[in-house]
Amino acid sequence: MLSDDDVREILRLIDESSVDELLIETADFKLHVVRGSQVTGHRSQEVAPAAPAPSSNGLVVSAPMLGTFYRAEAPGAAPFVDVGARVGPDTVVCLIEVMKMMNSIPAGVSGTIAEVVAQNGELVEYGEPLFRVEPDG
């Protein structure tokens, strides 16, 4: 599995080269870079679900990478989820931008959003809480 630093290095090398497009795909990771393309929600990279960590107040969905946290697909758009929203493991709950690449972050758990912990547009660290989810059952 490639680390965030590996991806940053790959992107730096691409930026310094004349390559217009690169696709790297493994069993659990896919990176598709096209030089000069606009990043939009439907071109975002799907990230493996963030493993929710148990807490005394439900489950915590943590940031799977360092980047900028966005609650919606675009400025002024409705948030992917809000407090009270029901989510499943594959429900996209936010985007994290890393080096101009938007990464769709799935909940990784079934339940109800109890709290939005991260602030929209703010930098989040790997492992930092994004949402608190009350699990089903």
C-alpha positions, 0 to 999 in steps of 0.5 A: 500500500502506498503511503501519503508521502509516496503519493506526494512524491509521485505527484511531485515527479509527475509535476516535474515531468512531461507525462500528461496522464498516469494510472497506478492501480493495485488491489487496494489503491487506485491513483489516476492523474491527468495533467491540466484536468479540473478536479470535480466531485465525480472525478474524485478518488474513492478512499477505503473507508476510514476505520471507525474507532469506538468511543464512549459516545459512539464511533469516531470516523477519523481522517484516513489522510492529511488534507483539507476537510470539505463537508460538501462537493462544492462551495455553497452546495449542501453537505454530504451529511449532517447531524441526524443523517443515516449513513452506511459503510459506503456513504460518502461523508466528506471530501479530503483534498490532498495536493489538488486531488479530491478524495471521497471519504466513506463512513465505513460504518452504519449508523446516524451522524451524531456530531460533525467534529471537523471544521469545513475548509480546515486542515485535518491530520491523519487519525483526527476525528471527523464525525461521531456516529451512533451505530445501529443496534 
